[in-house]
Each structure stands twice: as structure tokens, then as C-alpha cells.
């Protein structure tokens, strides 16, 4: 009689990329068939040809994947099955006795690569300008369809289900009380986790708060299909800051065409699995500020993100063939990107100036009845953990201090 396998078992994991795969990647990059130069002098048509050619040149000739592979393998990595799907995660315990367990959720086109810079300051604060009372045990999972996590073979893995999986993961690791942090999709995941008020979740921190009032959010949803002019039909009584935020939302909705494509027809993006340069162009064209930041890094002006930072993440997607499987999360989603989710437990909000929309305090206070922290920072954008790790670490420490 054979033993029944234990699906809840936690298995150690190591990244081991064969040299042949890296050689094949370089060959594909060098064989790229390029389009003609854009017909404008800015990035209004997307990543410029000069940026992409320099990215490809550096990727094929100078970039070294083994450095980030060694960094990943220096961390405790594991895989466990949750709800029928393998979930990959990094789990670093602090040496400090009363550390607070924290699960950090990435977004698109992010990955666990996005959070590597914040692990040591969070787990070992005394070595990074903090005190032992600021310590966290850190868990960073790869989203379903991303990186080394399993790829769903059926529909149903939306951000709400992912949030429930994260609760299961934390309990499986023995944490009966914990907090959660997220940006981009991760912000939606932790917001939905909090809305369900699972036992043990003390509070959340978000750097992409879901605060847009329903009547305004609905206007912009209709605006996408031309059924309403959102800016001309805003409700009366908005403050100047709230009106400026609506202008930011208008710009954001007009520049998230990648999200609409992935939500409607992710399988059309088959080229993401076939062309590394297409994958790179698709991933860096997330929002105007991030694209400008990344373009400057390939022009020799790194500001928060280096060339290697950018290519570590893109190469991670390429080697795990996650381009299309990650895109399907948009098709699975049934929730507003920036709308109110009904969260009632404690929430900390950090607003970075180059975020796609900057949540006003007035909206945050209404969206989150238990708002325990709100701060507007003077530098940083959408990928805060990646771009401004020190600032985000300081915000996480401050945001959760009252919940310990």
C-alpha cells in the first residue's frame, strides 16, 4: 500500500539555469529583426528604437544572469502546493525574537526580483538604520503564472483567490498573526485579503492604494469604451487635489493599453514566449514615468534602477517563460485597479510622486476607515521596492509600528 503524498509539504528550491539556455537567449537577441525608427522624437509611440537596441546590445554582450541567480540562491527558497498549484516563495526569518511576520506581494511586470533589495533591511533592521523593534520575518511568493510558481491550467486564479492562497501560506509557515504589503497587483491582492478579514491578518500596507470613489471609478470605466467623458462629468464638490487626481486617472487609463490587451486577449501575445526583445519592450512600457526612468538607465543615467536591475527581471520572465502566463492575471481579474475594495482592518498608505495616480488623503480616509498611516513621499514611482527600497522600508516600518 503506497503512502498518500502530502500536498502541503514545503520543498526547498534552488535556481539552476543550464548554460545552454543562456546561450540560446543570447542567440535570439542577436538575431532580432528590428523595425524602423519611430516617427516622433519622444516616447509617445512606446520604447524608442535606440533604447531597445542598447538594451539588446548590453543583454547579449555584457549582462550576467549568474549574479542574480547567486543572489536568489543565497536566500531560503521553497515550493509548496496550495489549492492545487505549486507556489514558489522566499522565506527569510529575522534573528530578532519578536519580529512581525510579513508577506510581500509583487505585481506585473514585477516578480520576486523586484523585492530583493528590501529583504535585508526588513529582516535585519539593526544593520540598516533601524531598531530590533522594526524587525520582520519576510515571505515573498511568486504569483501564480509568474516565475517559479505553477502556471494555472484552468480559469479562476484572480487576485482574490491569490489573496486566500497567501493566507494559507502564512498559516502553513506557522504564523498565526501577520501583516501584508503590496504594490501594483500586489496592492489589489492585499486589499482583497484585508476585505475578507481572515483570522490573523493584522493590517496591510499599500503603495498603490485602492481609494477611487465608486461614482468616479465607474465614470472612468465607461470612458474606456467612449460611453462617458469622465473629466467633463465629475461629481460636484471635489477639492482641487481630488480634481488633479482625476486628471492623473484620465492620463493613466489612456496609457494602460497593455492591460486592456492582456485582459481581453492574453493568448494573442504568443510572441512574448518567442522573442526576448518583444518581451523586454512589452515589460518596460508599463507607465510613462517608469519607461522614462528605464530608458535613462540604458542611456547611462541610472536613477534608482540600473541596467542589470531591469534585465534581471526581464531575464527571469524569459527563463521561466512567464510572459503569457503572467498576462492571464489581467483576464482573470474582476476588480477595479484603483477602486475601493471594502477594506475595514488597519491600513497604511504610502503615496509615491511618480505613481500612476496619487491617492489623496481625503479618499484614503473614506476608503480605509482604519487608516493608521498616510504619507506622501518626495521621490519614487510605481515600483517602489525596486526603485526606492530605503524609502519603502521606512514606510513599512512606520506603517506597521502601531500593529505590533
Secondary structure, 3 states (H helix, E strand, C coil): CCCCCCCCCEEECCCCCCHHHHHHHHHHHHCCCCCCCCCCCCCCCCCCHHHHHHHHHHHHHCCCHHHHHHHHHCCCEEEEEECCEEEEEEEECCCCCCCEEEEEECCCCCCHHHHHHHHHHHHCHHHCCCCHHHCEEEEEECCCCCCCCCCCCCCCCCHHHHHHHHHHHHHHCCCCCEEEEECCHHHHHHHHHHHCCCCCEEEEEECCCCCECHHHHHHHHHHHCCCCCHHHHCCCCCCHHHHHHHHHHHHHHHCCHHHHHHHHHHHHHHHHHCCHHHHHHHHHCCCHHHHHHHHHHHCCCCCCCCHHHHHHHHHHHHHCCCHHHHHHHHHHCCCCCCECCCCCCEEEEEECCECCCCCCHHHHHHHCCCEEEEEECCCCECCHHHHCHHHHHHHHHHHHHHHC
